[in-house]
Amino acid sequence: MNPEPRKPPQDAVTVRHLRLGIGSVGIALPVVLVVGHLVATRRLTLLDSLSAYYYTEMRDVFVGSLCAIGVFLIAYRYRRPDNALGTVAGVLAIVVALFPTTASASAGSTSRDDRMVGMMHQVAASALFVLLAAFCLFLFTRPDRVGVPPSRPAVRFYRGCGGLILAAIALALASTLLPAHVRDTLRPLLWCEAVAVFAFGAAWVAKSDALLRAAASVDAIGAGPDPRPVAPTTS
């Protein structure tokens, strides 16, 4: 009779669901915003950035998704560095959601308070992407809490995702130097943000499965034969 398979620890399942939820929302967000706006307007119109969809019929999706990511990150508990970065990143995600951008507004159409709100949005968004890159580059590449290190391909994947996020940030900043008509045609900020969000989401989804595999391998070792020597018996 085959033994019943051992279930992963509840803590591992909970953290896995949090990672999977964060990553899934991140991957879906750019697609849902663009496709939803396309369906609503019945024409393909790319806006200047993901944040610009706040001023469309996709506002609730944009705000709701970022608030969900923020809550997920604040609730995420694993190790002290993960907890601290997750809490700060979660607060930043909520700030990005609730303080809309004014980058696309024409000169003279916004008040001083609006410009302050827009600046808070830009600072929070930049800091959020940097922290998400830090997760990929430094935290996901460490051994798990159970002591099992990630495989070399996994480490390369996480570092690649972190590198993509940082490269997207750099290109987004560099794109501000382009002439206005070029930015209006190519929408570089939108593509850079989409790449960064995709990379962040993919890393979190991949790490969610890695956690259960690590826990399962530890359980398998623990379920193996007892390595202690057997005491001799007397006849």
Secondary structure, 3 states (H helix, E strand, C coil): CCCCCCCCCHHHHHHHHHHHHHHHHHHHHHHHHHHHHHHHHCCCCCCCCCHHHHHCCCHHHHHHHHHHHHHHHHHCCCCHHHHHHHHHHHHHHHHHHHCCCCCCCCCCCCCHHHHHHHHHHHHHHHHHHHHHHHHHHHHCCCCCCCCCCCCHHHHHHHHHHHHHHHHHHHHHHHHCCCCHHHHHHHCHHHHHHHHHHHHHHHHHHHHHHHHHHHHHHHHHHHCCCCCCCCCCCCC
